[in-house]
Amino acid sequence: MQNDTLNDIAAALVAARRSGIAADDTPWKDTALTPEDIHTVQERVAAELGWSDDPGAPGAWKGGGPTPTSVAAFAQLPPVWVRPSPGRLAVADFHRLGIEIEVAFRLARDVSAVDLAARAVHDPAALFDAMAVSIELVDSRWQGGAQAPAPLRMADLQSNGALVLGEWRPMQAVDWRQQVATLAIDGKQVGRYQGAHPCGDPMWMAPQWLQHGVARHDRLPAGSVLTTGSWCGMVWLEGPAVVHAAFEGIGEATLTLV
């Protein structure tokens, strides 16, 4: 992809972030972006907005993919929009309010190319020390929202708006087929989900994330976080609400939108 085009897409996303006005995605509706192009745009936006001032600090990443046999996609999230539970966010800061409830995992130690060469990723769970319930707020900086071209949505941090992380618990063996999660809005349960992760084991993407992070940043520092995809599909909210997610035996998280 021409560098000018990537710069233009990144500039549109930066302007949308700064102004709060969604960008017009139609100039690039037929633009093909490679995974490399997408990550380049993500990193240019992060650099312009000061999200990457300390590249050695642990960060939070969004991961996703349709099946365990596919190539997963990743986006490093802005630290300013990653909050501990109970999180509190202003509705006015977002264009749409999509909710996903997930499980996140935390790296126990630095992971470098040497670790990957030593085949440590063949037992990826051994590299993580903790797990937590997470609530992702899904939003878009494109006027087309969920109808914007998929490559542009991927470049826009996979439509991440914010991430709320519950209390960290030590890693434990989980029968993901039996795992139960619940979602409540304003104190009323709106969904109960058993074994509902679309790929079964949410850790399926961990080896790909380790490879991706090390390839682009030389290492992933201890404390880096991977959140692993929705158990509830997408639940759209119309305005202020209190969102509560609970995973039996793992924990809970709360997001208040005001």
N, C-alpha and C positions, 0 to 999 in steps of 0.2 A: 504494500500500500504506500502511496505517495506520502511523504512526511508532512506536506502541507495539509492534506486531508485529515491526518491524525491530529495535527495541531488545531485545526478548525473544530473538530469534534470535541477535543479536550477543552478548548476555549468556550464552547457553548455550554458544556457542563459546569465549568467554573463560574460562568456568568449566571447560570441558573442557581447555583449554590449561593452566590453572593447576593443576588437580587430577590430570591424567593419566587421568581417567575419561571415557570417551566419553559424549556427551550423547544423550538420548532425542530422536530426530527425529520421533516419531509425532505430537506436537501440531501439526506443520506439514506433515503428509504430503499434504494437499490444497491447500496455500497456493501461489498463483501469485505468482511474483516476476518483476518486469521486470528487464532488464539494469541499469537505474538502481538498483533495490532491491538487487540483488546486490552492486553496487559500493559502495553505501552501507553495507551490512553489513560488507564487507571492510574499509572504511576505519574504521568504528567499532571493530572488533576491533583493528586496527593502532594506533589512537589509545589505546585502553585499555591495551594491552600495551606501549606505548612504542616501537613499531616505526617510528613516523613522527616522531620527535623532531627530525630534521634533514631536512625535506622537500626541501631543496636538494641533498642528496647523491644521487649516482647509485645506482640500485637494480637489482635483478634481477626480471624479469617472466616469468611462464609464459604462453605463448600456445597456442591450440589451436582447431581447427575441423574439421568433417568434410570439406569440399571447398574448393578455391580460390574457388568462386563463392558461398560462404556467408559469413555474418558470423562473424568470429573472436571468441573470448572471451579475456580477459586477467585476470591476477591478479598484483599486486605481492607479492613474496615477502618474508618476514621476514629482515632482514639476518643475524640470529643463526643462521639455518638455511641460509645460503649459504656454502659452504666451498670453499677451493681444494683441488685434488687434490695429494697423496693425502688424502682426507677420512676422518675416523674418527668414527663415531657409535655410540651405545649402543642396542642393541636395545630395552632397557627403556623408552626414551623414545618408542616408537611402538606403535601398536596392530596394524598390519599392515605388511608389508614388500614393497611392490611396486617393481619396478625398470623404468625406462624409460631407453634410451640415446638421446641427442639431439645436435644441433648448436646451439650458442649463438652469438649475434652481439653485438658491442659497438659502441655509438655513438662516432663519432670526435669529435663536437662537440655543443654544445647545439642542441636543435631547439625552436623556438618557433612561435607562430602565424604570425609573419612568414615563417618558412621554408616553412610549409605553404601560405601564400597565394602564395608565389613558386613553388609547384608543385614544390618540391624532392623531394617524395615520389614523383614520377613516375620517378625513378631512385633508389630507396631504397638500393640497394647502395652508392651513392656516399657515403652518410652514415655508413657503418660502416667501421671500420678494422681489425677483427680478428674471428676466429672461433675457437671452441674446442669440444672434445668435452665434453658434460655428461652426468651421471648424475642422474636424478631419483629420489628415494625417494618413493613414493606411499603416503599414509596417509589416515586419515579421523578426524575428531573426532566423527563420528556413530555411534551404535550400529549403525545399518543398514549402515554401510560403503558398499560399492559398490551396495547395494540402497536406500540412502537416496534420497529424491526428488532428481532432477537439479538443481533450483534450489538446494537446500540444499548439495549437493556443490559447486556453483559458488561459493556464498557462502563455503564452507570452502576458499577458495584453490584451487579445482579439485582438492581432495584432495592438495595438495602436502604432503609431509612435510619434505623437505630437497632441496638442490641442490648437487652437487659440480661444480666447473668445472675443466677441464684447462688446460694452458698455452695462452695466447693466441698465435695465429699470424696473420700479415698476411692480409687478405682476398685471395682468389684465385678465379679462375673455376673452377667445378666442374660437371662433367656429372653431375647428380644421378641420372640414370637408370643410370649406371654405378658410382656411388659404392658402395663396399663397407664395411660395418661389422660388427664381431664383438663378441660378448658372452661373457665367460668368468666362471665362478663357481668359486672355490677352485682356480684354475689350469686348469680344464677348459673348453674351448670348448663352449658350449651353443647357440650360434646364429651363423649367418653370413647377413647381409642385404644384398642388392644392390638399389639403387634402391628401397628399402623405405619411404621416407617416404610416408604415405597421401595427401599432396597433391602429390607430385612434388618441386617446388622448395620447400624449407622457408622460403624468404624471401617466399613469397606473402603472408604475413600482416603483413609489415613495414609497408606503408603504413597498414593499419588500426591497428596498434599505435601508430604515430606520431600518428595522429589522436586515438586514445583517450587516450594519455598527455598530450598537449598540452591536450586538452579538459578533463581532470580536474585537471591540475597546472600549467597555464599553459606549462610547458616540460618537456622531458626533458633532463636534464643529460648532458654528455659522460661516457662511461664506463658509462652505463646498458646493461643486458644483457637480451636477449630470447632465451629458449630455446624451441625451435620444434616440439616434438612427437616422439613415439617412433618409432624405427625397428624396434623389436623387439616391438611390442605391449606387453603387460604380463607380466612374469615375476615370480612370487611366490616369496618365500623363507620358510623356516620358522624361521630363526634366524641366528646369527652366520655370516658369510661374507665373503670377499673378492671384490668385484665389479670387473671390469676391462672397460672399453669402449674400442674402438679404431676409428677411421675412417681408412682408408688415405689418406695425403696430407694429413690434417687434424690428427691427433693422437690422444691417449688420455687416459683419466682412470681413477682408482681410488678405490673406496669400501670401507673396511673397517668391517664391522658387528661389534661385540663385545658 
